[in-house]
Amino acid sequence: MKKPEFSLGERLKELRVARGIRQSDLDLEAGLPTSSISKIEAGRRQVTAEELIPLSKALSVPPEVLLSDDTEFIYKDEIEIIKALREISFKDYKNFLADLEAFTYYKAKGTKRKELKKYLLSIVDSLRKLQLRDNRPRGFEQEE
């Protein structure tokens, strides 16, 4: 089976939507002319090499993420969250995971969209497993 051709416009749209950014806002944040993002996503305009860096900064991803069809990447903001979680006490960390699990569970139960519900419930399952497996102390506060 032939792999679908990579599209920078589709990749850009995927990242933009995941971040909750409107096309016009991304145009402004990346310093692009009005409607550039719309045209790029529709395949009616190419991205120049000079535009890759401002676009990647506006989307908080490394430039190579824009040029790759690899879907396994981490936003810079997510890295900061992980660093912060490593600095809180183990008890607070466990409480945070429990709260996140509960929030996600109720969000899943409240949605009518089957795919979203399935995805959210898989996150709940992952959070439960993480709580059971992860016994490492966090931060400089060693709990007894």
C-alpha positions in Angstrom: 0.0 0.0 0.0 1.4 3.4 -1.0 2.0 5.9 1.7 0.0 9.2 1.2 2.1 12.1 0.0 3.2 14.5 2.7 1.5 17.9 2.7 3.0 20.9 4.6 -0.4 22.6 4.4 -2.2 19.7 6.0 0.5 19.4 8.7 0.3 23.2 9.4 -3.5 22.9 9.7 -3.2 19.9 12.0 -0.8 21.7 14.3 -2.8 25.0 14.2 -6.1 23.3 15.1 -4.5 21.3 17.9 -3.3 24.6 19.4 -6.7 26.2 18.9 -5.3 29.0 16.8 -7.3 30.8 14.1 -5.7 31.2 10.6 -5.8 34.9 10.9 -4.1 34.9 14.3 -1.4 32.6 13.0 -0.8 35.0 10.1 -0.3 37.8 12.6 1.8 35.8 15.0 4.1 34.5 12.3 4.3 37.9 10.6 2.8 36.6 7.3 0.5 38.6 5.0 -3.2 38.3 5.5 -4.7 35.0 4.3 -1.3 33.3 3.9 -2.2 30.4 6.3 -5.5 29.8 4.5 -3.7 29.6 1.1 -0.9 27.4 2.5 -3.4 25.0 4.0 -5.4 24.8 0.8 -2.2 24.2 -1.2 -2.4 27.5 -3.2 0.8 28.9 -1.7 4.1 27.5 -0.7 6.0 28.3 2.5 9.4 30.0 2.1 12.4 28.9 4.1 12.4 32.3 5.9 8.8 31.7 7.0 9.5 28.3 8.6 11.1 29.6 11.8 8.4 32.2 12.6 5.7 29.6 11.9 7.4 27.0 14.1 7.8 29.6 16.9 4.1 30.6 16.7 3.1 26.9 16.9 5.6 26.1 19.7 7.2 23.3 17.7 10.7 22.8 16.2 10.9 23.6 12.5 11.5 20.0 11.6 8.0 19.1 12.9 6.5 21.2 10.2 8.5 19.4 7.5 7.9 15.9 8.8 4.9 13.5 8.5 6.0 12.0 11.9 3.1 12.5 14.4 5.2 11.7 17.5 6.4 15.0 18.9 6.0 17.0 22.0 5.0 20.7 22.2 7.5 22.9 24.1 4.7 23.7 26.5 4.3 20.0 27.3 8.0 19.8 28.2 7.5 22.6 30.7 4.6 20.9 32.3 6.6 17.7 32.7 9.5 19.7 34.3 7.0 21.3 36.7 5.5 17.9 37.6 8.9 16.6 38.5 9.3 19.5 41.0 6.2 19.0 43.1 5.9 16.6 46.0 5.0 13.0 45.3 1.6 13.4 47.2 0.7 16.5 45.1 1.8 14.6 41.9 -0.5 11.7 42.7 -3.3 14.1 43.5 -2.8 15.9 40.3 -3.0 12.6 38.3 -6.2 11.6 40.2 -7.8 15.0 39.4 -6.8 14.8 35.8 -8.2 11.3 35.6 -11.5 12.3 37.1 -11.8 15.4 34.9 -11.1 13.4 31.7 -13.5 10.6 32.8 -16.4 13.0 33.2 -15.5 14.8 30.0 -15.6 11.5 28.2 -19.0 10.6 29.8 -20.4 13.9 28.7 -19.6 13.7 25.0 -21.8 12.2 22.3 -18.9 11.8 19.8 -17.9 8.1 19.8 -14.3 8.6 18.7 -13.6 11.4 21.2 -15.2 9.3 24.0 -13.0 6.4 23.1 -9.9 8.5 23.0 -10.7 10.2 26.3 -11.4 6.9 28.0 -8.0 5.6 26.7 -6.4 8.6 28.4 -8.2 7.7 31.7 -6.9 4.2 31.4 -3.3 5.4 30.9 -3.6 7.8 33.9 -4.8 4.9 36.1 -1.9 2.8 35.0 0.5 5.6 35.6 -0.8 6.2 39.1 -0.3 2.5 40.0 3.1 2.1 38.4 4.8 5.4 39.2 6.3 5.4 42.7 9.1 7.8 42.2 9.4 10.8 44.6 9.1 14.2 42.9 11.2 17.3 43.4 13.4 18.0 46.4 10.7 17.0 48.9 11.1 13.4 49.9 7.9 12.0 51.3 7.7 9.3 53.9 
